[in-house]
Amino acid sequence: MKRFAQRFAGVLLTSCVAFGAFAAEMSAEQKEAASKLQAKGGVVMPLAANTDSLTVNLSTAGKNAGDADLAIVKTLPKVEQLDLRGTAVTDKGLADLAGLTTLTQLHLE
């Protein structure tokens, strides 16, 4: 169990460092948008170390994430993956995703 915890901590640290490097390339508005989502319990991070694409997970925020948050997601650059499982997002909120041309995976279960 200790070994798992150490590995998990390492992955988490690597993700934070990678997002920090990517955040340097984002505009002030985009950084603020990511911070708003994270403050609600969402996760915004690079998809991989060798890309500037993002993955956004709002399932970690649960019912605290709703339609208004999708308007915030839309301001982020290159969102490829979006996880909305267990959120309060409605069909009306999903209309905000129309402009996300880089979105390749959407989780709605």
MOBELNOR-V401859 format. One line per field, one symbol per residue. phi: phi as a letter, one per 20 degrees, with the letter a starting at -180 (. if undefined). psi: psi as a letter, one per 20 degrees, with the letter a starting at -180 (. if undefined). burial: # if it has 24 or more other ideal C-beta (glycine too) atoms within 12 Angstrom, else .. A space follows every 50 residues. Layout:
phi: ???
psi: ???
burial: ???
This chain:
phi: .fffffffffffffffffffffgfeefffffffffffffeofccbffbfd bdfddcdeffemffecgfffffgfeeelfdccddgmeefdgfffffegee fefdccdcg
psi: hhgghggghggggggggghgghhhiqrhghgggghgghhijrporqhrhk qjqqppoihiiciipaghhhhghhiqqlohppojpjrkprhghhhiihjn iiphpopi.
burial: ..............#..##..##..#...#..##.###.#.######... .##########...##..################..#.#...#..##..# .##..#...
